[in-house]
Amino acid sequence: MDVVGRLLAAPGVNVNQARNTGATPLYVAAYNGHVDVVERLLAAPGVEINKARTDGATPLSIALARGHAKVEQKLRAAGATEPIG
């Protein structure tokens, strides 16, 4: 099993655990353009696809800003929406 799989399978894991900036694992994966990790996180129970950082940036908005088209497609297909305002 890979590292992401082990982490997601760990007892009591919080897939939405955020850094002090509000960046979740999904946000970090989207920021870095890691399509495979984004897919795994999107399949995790309870993932909050539109959870924003403290500055309002979401996984979708950062994927758009950084030009990660494949990540953007995965997020949109999973129901991600752009923040309003």
Stockholm file with secondary structure:
# STOCKHOLM 1.0

chainA/1-85         MDVVGRLLAAPGVNVNQARNTGATPLYVAAYNGHVDVVERLLAAPGVEINKARTDGATPLSIALARGHAKVEQKLRAAGATEPIG
#=GR chainA/1-85 SS CCHHHHHHHSTTCCTTCCCTTCCCHHHHHHHHTCHHHHHHHHTSTTCCTTCCCTTSCCHHHHHHHTTCHHHHHHHHHTTCCCCCC
#=GC SS_cons        CCHHHHHHHSTTCCTTCCCTTCCCHHHHHHHHTCHHHHHHHHTSTTCCTTCCCTTSCCHHHHHHHTTCHHHHHHHHHTTCCCCCC
//
